Amino acid sequence: MECKDKISYIIFGYLNDEYEINDFCDLYLEYYEELDTENLSLPVILRLRTLCEMCGRFSDFPEDLEMYLGVYYTEKEIKEYMETFPLNIWE
């Protein structure tokens, strides 16, 4: 399976409740590192890079979110961001 296919699979899998947020973030970060962005459009690159940043800064600890406002992302924020993606995330 190509890296793009893996990313699509886990994004849609997560949105369909097939992954826990921690597992999704770990897999996304791994696959994003493997992704060749050379032939991707700028909007796609920015969308995926933002999601990478959000996954890398995900915390499910309320104390992190309270002590470091604007540093960490919640599961709700990550899911809401992914729900804005077009059906074909590579467009």
C-alpha positions as CSV (number, residue, x, y, z in Angstrom):
1,M,0.0,0.0,0.0
2,E,1.4,3.4,-0.9
3,C,1.8,6.0,1.7
4,K,-1.0,8.2,0.3
5,D,-3.3,5.2,0.5
6,K,-2.3,4.5,4.1
7,I,-3.0,8.1,5.1
8,S,-6.4,8.1,3.4
9,Y,-7.2,4.8,5.0
10,I,-6.4,5.9,8.6
11,I,-8.1,9.3,8.2
12,F,-11.4,7.8,7.0
13,G,-11.0,4.9,9.5
14,Y,-10.6,7.4,12.3
15,L,-13.6,9.4,11.1
16,N,-15.6,6.2,11.1
17,D,-14.5,5.4,14.7
18,E,-12.2,2.5,13.7
19,Y,-9.2,4.0,15.5
20,E,-8.6,5.5,18.9
21,I,-7.1,9.0,18.8
22,N,-3.7,8.0,20.2
23,D,-3.3,5.2,17.7
24,F,-4.4,7.4,14.8
25,C,-2.0,10.2,15.8
26,D,0.9,7.7,16.1
27,L,0.1,6.2,12.7
28,Y,-0.4,9.5,11.0
29,L,2.9,10.9,12.2
30,E,4.7,7.8,11.0
31,Y,3.0,7.9,7.5
32,Y,3.4,11.6,7.2
33,E,7.2,11.2,7.6
34,E,7.2,8.7,4.7
35,L,5.1,10.9,2.4
36,D,6.6,12.3,-0.7
37,T,5.1,15.8,-1.1
38,E,6.9,16.6,-4.3
39,N,3.9,16.2,-6.6
40,L,1.2,17.4,-4.2
41,S,-0.5,20.8,-4.5
42,L,0.2,23.5,-1.9
43,P,-3.3,23.3,-0.3
44,V,-2.9,19.5,0.2
45,I,0.6,20.0,1.7
46,L,-0.6,22.7,4.1
47,R,-3.7,20.6,5.1
48,L,-1.6,17.5,5.8
49,R,1.2,19.5,7.6
50,T,-1.4,21.2,9.8
51,L,-2.8,17.8,10.7
52,C,0.7,16.5,11.4
53,E,1.3,19.4,13.8
54,M,-2.0,18.8,15.5
55,C,-1.3,15.1,15.9
56,G,2.2,15.8,17.3
57,R,0.7,18.1,19.9
58,F,-2.3,16.1,20.9
59,S,-2.9,15.6,24.6
60,D,-5.8,13.9,26.3
61,F,-4.6,15.2,29.7
62,P,-6.9,18.1,30.8
63,E,-4.1,19.6,32.9
64,D,-1.9,20.0,29.8
65,L,-4.7,21.8,28.0
66,E,-5.3,24.1,31.0
67,M,-1.7,24.8,31.8
68,Y,-0.5,25.4,28.3
69,L,-3.3,27.1,26.4
70,G,-2.8,27.1,22.7
71,V,0.0,24.5,22.8
72,Y,-1.9,21.2,22.8
73,Y,-4.8,20.0,20.7
74,T,-7.8,18.0,21.9
75,E,-9.4,15.0,20.1
76,K,-12.4,17.2,19.3
77,E,-10.2,19.8,17.6
78,I,-8.4,17.2,15.5
79,K,-11.6,15.5,14.5
80,E,-13.3,18.8,13.6
81,Y,-10.3,19.8,11.5
82,M,-10.3,16.5,9.6
83,E,-14.1,16.8,8.9
84,T,-13.3,19.9,6.8
85,F,-11.2,17.8,4.4
86,P,-12.7,17.3,0.9
87,L,-13.8,13.7,0.1
88,N,-10.7,13.3,-1.9
89,I,-8.0,14.6,0.4
90,W,-5.5,14.7,-2.4
91,E,-7.2,17.4,-4.4
